[in-house]
Every structure is written in C-alpha cells, then in structure tokens.
Amino acid sequence: MAEKIRITLIDNSEREVLQGTTTTQIAASISTSLAKKALAARFNGQMIDLSQPLLEDGRLEIITAENEAEALELVRHDYAHILAEAVQKLFPGTQITFGPVTDDGFYYDFAPKDRPFTEEDLPLIEAEMRKIIAQNNALVREVWERDKLISLWESQGEKFKAEWAKELPEGQELTIYRAGEWFDMCRGPHLPSTGKLDPKAFKLTRVSGAYWRGDQNNAMLSRIYGTGWLNAKQLKVHLERLEEAQKRDHRRLGQEMDLFHLQQEAQGSVFWHPNGYTIWLQLEAYLRRRMKNANYKEVKTPQLMDAALWEASGHWGKFRENMFVVPDEIPSTDPDKPVLSGKGNLMALKPMNCPAHIQIFKQGIRSYRELPLRMLEFGCCHRNEAHGALHGLMRVRQLTQDDAHIFCTAEQIVTETKDFVNLLDSIYRDLGFTSYAVKLSLRPELRAGDDELWDNAENGLRSALEQVGITDYEELPGEGAFYGPKLEFHLTDAIGRTWQCGTLQLDYVLPERLDASYVAEDGSRKRPVMLHRAIIGTFERFIGILIEHHAGRFPLWMAPVQAVVATIVSEADSFAESVVEKMKAAGLRVVSDIRNEKINYKIREHSLTKVPNILVVGKREAEEGKVAIRKLGSRDQIILSVDEAIALLLEEATPPDLK
C-alpha cells in the first residue's frame, strides 16, 4: 500500500494524500472550477506538470491564468511545440531543433528539406496550428533512456536533436512530450492538453535566418517567430503596441527628422547630422549642469591604452573578445611587405572608463578628507559587438557613456547611494520618465570577498533604497557581479516598454587590483570603495529611447529646430527673415521657409519632421508685426506680436533644471 505524504498548499493548509497523487487530483478535491482552471504546478519551488506524481512531502502551488507570468511562459512554450508540429505536418522532411520562449512570445528553429521558409508560409502554418489546438490532444510526458532516444532521432533523420542528445551525460534519462503521434525532446512542464490554448491568442510574426547553436560555421536554419498570449484581448493589445512601436521606430524617425544615419563602412558607429547632434548637445549640457551641481568633477581619459593596464584590471582575460585590439606599431606602406609585422605590443580601445579613472585617483596621495570623490566622464568607448547584434542606436560599437565613479569609504556607501538615487529620479522626471522599476542584483556563487563583506554591501543598498522611499524593488539572487552587488533602473516608456538604463555597482575588487588607496584618519592606508554609476547609460541608446518615447516630438528645450517661420506670400519674406534673426538673437533655434510653395504644403512637411512650432506670416502679419503660432498636431493658432512670441517660446524652451 502506498505511503501517505503531507502537502502544504499556498494558503498554508495541509492535506495528507497517497504517494503518487497528482496535482490534478488535488485540484479536483478542492473544487471543480480549480481543476478546470489549473495549468501546471510549482512543487517545492520547481514547476511540474499537473499529471506528475507527487512522491514526497512538500509545498504545492497550483498555477492558473491568474499567475500571469508563469502562465504566459507555459502557453508560449506550448505554442512553440505546436508550431514545430504544424511545420512538420505541412513540410515533411523538415528537421526540428529548439523553440524557446521569448519576452513576448516564442520562436522555433527549423532545418527545411527543400527551401528556407518565408513570411508567405506563415498564414498556412497558423491555420495548421489552430487545427492542432482544436484537436485537444493531451500533452504527455515520457521518460526515455538516452541511447534509445538518440537511436530514434537518428532513425528519423533528426540529426540536430540527436547531436544535442549525444552531448548529455550517458545514463541520463531524457524527457519527451507527446501530442498524439508527434513528440519533441523537452524538460517541460507543459499544459495538460493543446486545447488549453486560445487559438485566437497567438500570431506568427516573421521569419529570419539563424545558425545552428549560434555558430556561423554551422548550418543555416529558418527561425519562425511568434507572439503568444493567454487570450485574444491580450494579443490585440500587444499587436496595437507593436504597431505603435513601428510608428515610433527611432530609425524611421531618425531619417524623417534628419537626425543621423548608419552605413556599412562604419558598422555600429553613428553619423550624427546637425539636427541629431543638437539633441545630443542639449542632453549633454543638461547632464553636465546637473553633475556640476552634485559636485562631480569632470575628467577626460585616453581612448587607446596598453594591454598591460587591461591585464592588471582583469578586463583582458574576461572581456577581450569585446575589445578592439590595436598593435602599437607604424603600418608599412611598402607594397611588398605586410601592413603590420605583428611584433608591436598590443593596445586596446577602451570598452569602459573605470581603469582610467583609477589612474587619475592614484596621482598623488589621497586623503580621507577628499572622499567621497565623484569623477565624471562623458567617455567615448568601443565594444566589438557582433554585426548581427547591432540595432540602430540601441546596440552600437562606438558609444558614449554618462559614466562616473564615486570613490568613497565603506561608511559613505549608504549616503552616496541615496544621493545618487535622488539625482537619478530627478533627472528621469526632467526627461519625461515618471515610472521606473528598481532591481537589486545579489551575490553570485563565484565572487570575491567574504560573506560579511557581501552582507554589508547588500544591506547598504537595501537601506539606501528604503530611506529614499523605494520599497517595491525586486531582488535578483545570483545576478550580481563578481566584485559586488548592483542596482539596476528600468525605465517605462510612453507605450509601456521597459529599458534598463541606470546602474549603480559596488566594487571592492578593482581598487585592489589597480592598487588604489587613501590615507585614513588614523594614518593607515586603506582601499576606497568604488561605485560605478550611470544614469542614462549611453547617449546613443538613450537618444534612441527618447526618440521613441516622445515619438519624435521632443520637449521644446531639446528639439533640434524649435520653430519655423513660414511665409504665405512672397511679400512677407523680408519680415519673416527679420523675425528669424530676432529669435536667433534671443537664443532660439529657428529657421525660415520662404519657398514658393503653398502654406499647407509647408505645414505638412514641417509637421512630418516634428517641428514643435510653425510661425505663419502673410502680408497682414508683416504689416502688423505679428506672427500666427501653430503648435505641432494642432489646427488652432494664436496671433502674437514678435516680442510676445519670443517670450512665450523662451519660457517653454528653458531646460527644466534652469526654470
């Protein structure tokens, strides 16, 4: 007779059941409605299928659609499997590989028999997926011996699955999930059946190429992406957001507004046009004022430094693959000789600023009286990102950080963290972001320093957050860096997307590695604590975020062109030019449009480039010395004298920190 085990439910009530009882049976014993709503379970912290037998005492949480994060991961996992099944039914001979869950859906990589898949194939595949969902096949977990499963994959011509299974330890039992006759190798868990999915809550979105296991030396596969949700309403909201995101895409707006461009000859580096660089300069000037008022000292450090420094800092061993390495020699111009001899010492373009800032800290003898020392650099860095990972302004190779390092004592960590969080909060609000999430990354398994050091560091960050009123932060166990815990700040933009921008990282290791010290009050030598911190992250990416957040409609103080003076008739041309000159003299960024075009054409054109104010002048306005101001997106206009218009625009164009 089976033994009894004790199961503790989420409300802390307990039940004694026979060993081997399933979650399905427990849910049914609680209520019929719960049994119908159940999707999976978490048992002793591990996600399991409803049908898996419970063999020991433990804590059980029954997962339903109300557990949205877990439920979404489950349904997206199932959509990926059903995608694979549909493709193999429609295109016999296609080999399957893997299909992971993504932030908003799923994808699956295939090795087609005859040709790569295209987006024209997607409607047919979607229809087949809906047929499979309607069949309501049970998703059954089976445990197989490793060698038996490898033999089966090989006999079916599934060489990719066989290759992966061969790399798993000998003797290890592997799990598959079967839906009718079709199955796939998977750890699970899965929903009880395909019918638990909403056939109207998914959509296949695009097709791309992908190398097997991400290695360009391997076979090219076809990757089909999809988005999947719990219900059709969630899908509709997501698709509307995607549509809005396309309208706001910084690459499209960057072209329409003549802000920047990218080209093949400088992959991952941005060509900033005058309009785009105006935005950069306004942002930089604002940040420089804010940092100066917060007692940061601005520095400038070299782009190119000897590999010996990067070896000493530890970056050469751990980060070298992302560094641009340069030999320290003069290239040959002799056509019969190689350009480089290979004998020069190696140097590297800096991927970050921290080792250089320590070099400045080390000049002379530092006293505890100088701490905290807040060192700022708008530092241009280079990171050797893979070409396929580059994405507009969001992922570049040349990047400029609002980088700063605070050298302080252990006793100053909490105060410095509080001051940083308050400064960050104020800057985000000034830049139009009122919502952000905070995450605290805690000690990893492999780390420097003892537990007491980490306890003090982590508790210091917790205390600082709570003292500034942030209590709903998320803790991420094991996500901290080797040398210290980290705070991350994730902005929410106008259409609900999140962007990780700000960071504050505690570092006890780099000052030790690079021999930074100060003279303490008792005359002894001590190591400073180093706080790596950024607020916007990189200028390139943050400007990309700003473009999409504001949909190109920048606040007036940041807009590259703050107003256009456009004429209705040629008789007003000279008056328009005089208005432009007067406004420029007042400090406004204004241009004229005296082309021989109709005024409605001019308004449409300047609206497309997101000019915030169009000042219309005709014969009457010229005679009266007035302008008609039309705001972007409005059909209304107000008539003001030139001086009144200048005063109005100057007030609106004042940066938030100067008001």
N, C-alpha and C positions, 0 to 999 in steps of 0.2 A: 504494500500500500504506500502511495506517495506521502512524503512528509509534508507538514504544513510550514508555510513561510509567512512572515509578517510584512505587510505592505503598508507604508505610510503615504497617505495622499496629500495633495497640495494644501488642504485645509488642516493638516496635521491629524486628521482622523486615521485610525488604523483598522486594517482588516486582516484576518487570518484566512489564507487560501491554500489550496493544494499546490505543491511544487509542480510547475509546468502549466499553471493557469496563464492565460494570455491577457493582454490589456483589453482586447475586445470583450472578453468575458467579464472583466471587472467593470468596464464602462457600462455594459448591459445590466449588470447587477445594481448599478447606481440609478440609471434611468434610460429609457428607450431613446429619448432625444439625444442624450450624451453619446450613446452608441452610434447614432446616425451621424452626429457631427464630428466624431473622433477621426483624426487623420493619421496620427502617429503618437509616440510617447517618448518621454525622457525618463529613463530609469537609472537611478544612481548617477545622474549627470550625463548619461550617454543616450543619444537619440536612437530609438529602435522602432521596428515595425509593430503594428498592432497585433500581429499574429505570432510574434516571437514569444516562446515560453519563458516565464519568469522562474528562475531556479534558486534564488536566494532572497534573504530579507533585503528590503531597500525602499527608497523613496521614489514614488511614481507620480509623474505629471502627465496628464492626458492632453495632447496637443489638438486644438481645434483652430478654426479660422480666426478666432479671437486672439490667438498667439500669432500675430500677423507676420513677424519676422521669420519665425520658424516655418509657418505655413507657406509663405512665399518661397522659401528655399526648397521645400518639399515639392510644391507644384511645378516649379521651374525645372527641378531635377527630372520629374516625370515627363514634362513637355519635351525635354531633350531626348529621353529614351523613345518617346513616341515619334519624334522627328526621325530618329535613326531607323525605327521600324518602318515608317512610311517610305523613306527613301529606298530602303532595300526591297520593299514590295514593288515600288514603281520602277526602279532601275536595278534589276537583277545583276549580280556580279559586283556591285559596289561593296567595297570593304569599309568596315566601321573602325573608328579609333576611340576618341573620347569626346564627351559632351558635358563640360562643366557649367555650373550656374554662374551668372554674372550679376552686377549690381541691379540691373533692371530686367533680366531675362536669362538667356541661355544661348549656347551655340554648340554645334557638333561638327567635328572634322571628319571628312569622308575621302576615300580614295576611289573616285569613279572608275568604272571599267572602260568607258569609251571617250568621254569628254568631260571637261570641268563643268560644274553646274553654273547656271546663270540666274539672274533675277527673274527671267521669264519662266523658270521652273517653279517658282515659289507658290503661285496660286494652286497648281496641281498638287504640290506636296501638302499645302494647308488643307485642301479638301480631303486628302487621304488621312491626314491626322485626325480630322473630325470624324471620319468613319471609324477609326480605331477607338476613339473616345466613346463613341456611341455603342460599340460592342461590349463595353463594360467588363473587359477581361480582368480577372484577378491578377495582381502583381505578386508572384510567388517567389519567395526567397529559397534558394537551394545552395547547399554547401557541397563543393566538389573537391576531389583530390587534385593537386596542382598538375601532375603529369597527365592525368586523364583529360583535364580541360585543355591543356596545351595540344594534346593529340587531336582533340575535337576541332580546335581553332585551325590547326594545320590542315586537317582533312577537308574543312570548309573553305580553304583558301584565305582565311583571315590572318594574314601574316603579321599585321600590326598588333593585333590582340595577342597572338602567340609570342611575338617578341617581348611584349610587356610582361606577360605571364612568366616567361622564362627568367626574367630578372628578379622575380620574387623568390624568397628563400625556399629551398627544397623541403618538402614535407608540410609546407604551409597549406592549410585549407583555404580555398578561394570561394567567394560567393558570387552567384549569378542571380539575376532576376528574370523570371519568365512571365511573358504575357501571351497566353495561348501557345503557339509553336515558336514564337520569336523570343530570343533572350539576349542578354548582354551581361558582361562581367562588371560587377559594381559592388561597392561596400554597402550601399543603401544609406538610410532607410528609404522606403517608398510608400506611397499611398496604398490603401487596401486594393484599389482597382482603378482602371483607367476612367471609369465613369464618375469618379470623384472630381475630375477636372471639368471646368466650364469650357465647352467647345467654342464659346464666343469671347474668351478672355485671353487669347493669345494671337500673335501675328508674327509671321516671318518677315524680317526687315531688310536683310541684304545678304550678299554673298561676297566672299573675298578669298584670296589665296592664303595658305598658311603652310609652313614647313612642318613635317613630322617632328614632333618634340622640339619645335622652335629652332631647329638647326638648319641653316641654309644649305648644308651639304646633303641633307636628307630629301626624301621625296616631297614634291609639292602636292598638297591636299586642297580640297574645296571646303571652305568653312561657311556654314549656313548659320546666320544669327537670327534669333527671335526674341520677342519680349513676351513675358507671361505673367498673368495676374490671377487673383482669386476670383474675380468676377468681371463682367463686361464693363461695368461702370469704372472700375479702376483702370482697365485698358483704355477706355475713352479719354480719361483724364491724362493718362500718360502720353497718348498719341497727340493730344492737343498741346501738351507741354513740348513734345518733340517738334511739332510744327512751329511753335513759338520760338523754340531754341534755334531752328533753322533761320527764322527771320532775323534773329539776333546774332547769328554766327559772326564772330569778330573778323573772320577772313573776308566774308562778303561785305560787311560794313566798312572794313579797312580799305577795300577797293573803292566802294562808292564814295567814301568820305576822303579819299586820297591821303590815307594815314601812313601806310607802309607797304612794302612788298617783300617777297622772298623769291630767291631764284636758285637754280641748280648749282651755280658756281660758288655759292656760299651757303651750303646746306646747314640749316639750323641757326643762321645768323640773319638779323633783321636789317633791312634797308629802311630807315625811318625817313619819311618825307616831311616837309616843313610842318604840315598840319599835325601829323602824329608826334613829331618831336616837340611841338608846342605843348601837347598834353603831358609828355614826359617832363619837360622843364617846369611846368606848373606844379606837377606832383612832387618833383624833387625839391623845388623851392619851399613848398608847404612842409614837407617832411624835415628839411634842414632847419626851418624855423622852430618846428616842434622839438626837434632833438636838441637844438641850442638852448631852448628854454628849459629843457630837462637836464641840462648840464652834461651833455655828451660832448666829447672832444673829437672833431673830425680829423681823420688821417687819410693818407694815400700810400699804398704799398705797391711793390713791383708786380708786373704780370708774369714775368719769367724768372724762375728761381731754380737753383741747383737741386738735383735729385737727392743730394745728401740731406737737405733740410726735410724733404718729404719722407726720407727713410727714418730720420730721427723722430718725426711726428707720428709715424705709423701709417700714414696715408699711402706710401709707396707700396707696401705689402697688401693692403686691403682695398685700395681704391685705384690702383694703377691702370686697370682696364678702362677706366672712365677718364683718364688724363691724356692730354695731348703732349707727347714726349718729343723733345727737340734736342738734337745733338749740338753741342757747343763747339762748332767749327764753321769756318768760312767755306761756303759751297764753291766747288771748282767750276770755272767757265770753259775749261778745256774740253772740246767735244770728244776727245779720245780718252778721257778719264771719267770715272763715276762722279756724279754731283757731290756725293758725300763719301768720305773714306771709311766711316764707321768707327774712327778712332777717337772722336771727340767725347768728352764727358757728357752725360745726359742731363738735360734740364727739363722742366715741365711748366706749361702754362698753368697758373693756379686754378684749381677747381673750387677752392674756398679760401677765405681770408684769415682764418684763425691762426695758423702758424706764423704768418707775417705780423699779426698784431702782438703776439708774444715777443717777437723780436724787438718791437718798439717798447714794450713793457720792460724788457731786460736792459735797456740802455740806462746806465747809471744805477744808483742804489735807490730802491723804492722803500718808502716808509709806510707803516700802517696808517699814518696821518693822511696819505694820498688816496686811501681806499674809502669808498668804492671809486674806482677809475672806470669811467664809461667811455669806451673807444668805438667810434662810428666810422664806417667807410661805405660809400656807395661804390662798392668794389666790383669791377668787371671781371668775371670768371669764365672759364671754359670747361665744359664737360663733354667727353667724347661719347655722346649718345648714339645708339644705332640709328641708321637712316630711317628705318621703318617705324621707330618710336616717335619721330618728330611730328609735331602737330601745331602749325601756325605759331602763334605767340605762346601757346600753352606748354609746349615742350621744345626747347631750343638748345643749341650748343653754346652760344655766347649769351651770357646772362649777367645782369647787374643786380646785386642784392642790396637791400637796405640793411646791411649787416652791421651788427655791433657786438662787442664783447665787454662784459662787465667783470672786472677783476675786483673781488671782494673777500672779506673774511667769512668764515662759516657763520658767524653771528649775524652777518648782514644779509644772508640769503633771503629770509622772510621779508624784510623791508624792501629789498631790491625787487623781489618778485611782485610784491604788492604794487610798487610804483610802476613797474613795467605793465602789469595787467590794467591798471587805471589809465596809463598812457595809451595802450593799445585800444581799450574800449572807446576812449575819446576820439582817437584817430578814425576808427572804423565808423563811428557815428558821423563824423565830419564828412567821410567819403561816401555816405549813403547806405551803410550797412548797419541795421539795427538789431540783427539777430545773428548769433554765432554760438556754436557748441564748443565746450572745452573737454579735452581728453587728457588724462594723466597716464603716461606710459611708465610702467613699473619695472623692477629689476628683471633682467633676463637670466637664464640659467647660467650662461657663461658671462662673467662680469668681473670687473676689477673692484677691489675694496671688500671689507668685511661687512657682515650683516648690520652692525651698529652704524656704520657709515651710511649704508643704504636706508636704514630706518630713519635716521636723522634727515637725510635728503628728501625722502618721500614725504615724511610728516611735515617738513618745512614747506613743501609745495602745497600740501593739503591745507595747512594752516593759513598760508597766504591767500589761497582761493577763498576760503571761508571768511577770512577777515574783510575781503572786498565784496562779500555778498554772493559769491558764486558757490552754490551748494549742490547743484544738479549736474556736476561734471561726471564723466564716465571714466572709470579706471580700466586700463588695459594691461593685465598681468603679463609679464614676459616681453613686453613690447619696447621697453627702454633700451637705450644704447649700452654698449659695453661699459662705458665710463660714467653713466649717470642717468637718472630719471628725466623725463621730458614732458612739458606741457605742449599740447597742440591746440590751435584755434581754428575752427572750421566755420567759415562764413556761409550764410544762406543768402542766395541772390534773389532777384525780383521774381523769378519763376520757380523758386523752391529748390534749386540745386545747391549742393554744398561744395565748398572749395577750401582745402586746407592751406592756410597762408601763414599765420603767425606761429612762432615756436619760441620756447624758452627751454634750453637744455643745460642741465648741471653737468659740469665736467671737473673731476678731480685728477684726471689722468694726464691730459696734455700739458698742464703746467709742470707736472713731474717729469714727463718725457723730455721737455724742452728746457728744463732747469730754470723755471721762473720762480722768483722768491721775493719776499719783502722782509724788512726788519720790523719785528713785532715790538710791542710796548716794553717787553722785558729784555729787549736786545737780541733775542734769538732770531734765527732765520726760519721763516715759515712759507709754505706754499699758498698762493692765493687760490680761491675757488674761482673757476671761470664759468660765467653764464653766457652761452651762445644764444643770441636772441635776434629775431626778425619780426617785423610787423606785417609788411606787405609781402615779404618773401623775395620775389624777383620783380623788377619793374616790367619786364616783358609780359610775364604771365598775368601780373596784376592789372596791367592796362588792358589785356585781353578780357579779363573778368569784368573790368569797368565798362568796356565797350558793350558787352553782352548784358550786364546788369542794367545799364541805362538805355540799352537798345540804340546806342549812338547819341542819345540826347543828353549830353553832358551838362552838369550844372554850369552856370554861366562862367564862373571863375576858372573853370578848366577847359571850356570849349575852345578849340583852335581858332575859329572865327566867331566872334561874339555878335557881330551884326553885319548885314549887307545893306548898303544904301542903294536902292534900285529906282531907276527913273521910269516914268510913264511916257514922257515925251522928251525930245532932244533939247527943247528949250530949258529943261531943268538940269541939264548935265553939269554946268558950271556950279550951280548951287549944290548939287549932290557931292561934287568933289570938295567943295569948301566944308561941307558937313563932315566928310570923312577926315579931312585934315584936322578939324577942330576936335573930333572924337579921338583921333590918334594922339593928339597933344595931351588929351586928358588921361591917356593910358589905356584906352580901349583897343581891342583888336578888331578893326573894321576895314572892309573893302567896299569898293563901289562896283555897280553893274550898270554901265551906261550903254550897253549894247543896243543895237537897233532890233530889239525883239519885243514882243508883246509882254505886258507885265505879268499876265497869268503864267506864261511860259517861264519867266524868271522866277516866280514864286515856287512853281513846281520843282524847278531844277535845284533851287537852294534848299527847299524842304527835303529833297532826296539826300542832300549832303548834310542834313541835320543842323543847318544854321539856326540858332535859337531865336534871332530877331531879324525881321526884314523891315527896313525903314523905307516906305514908299514915298516918293516925291514926284509931284507933277507940276504943272505950270502954276496952279493956285498955291501949292505948298511953298514953291520957290518965291512967289511974290510975298507971302505972309511970313516967311522964315520959319516954317514948321515942317514936321515930319509925321507920317502916319505909321505907327508901330504895329506890326502884326507878329504875334508870338507863334512859334512853331506849333503846328497842329491846330491852330485856332483860325476861325474865319473872321473873328472880331478884330477891330483895330482901334487904337486910341490916338488922338491928334494932340501933339505936344510941340512946344517951342523947342528949338535945338538945345538950349541950355537945360530945359526940363528933361528932355530925353537923355542927355548926358548924365544928369544927376540920378535919374532912375536906373540907368544901366550900370553906373558906377556902384551904386548901392547893392545891386543884385550881383555884381561881378566881384565883390570883395570876398577874398578867401575866408573860410569860416573861422580860422584862428586869428584873423585881423579885425573881426567885427566887434 
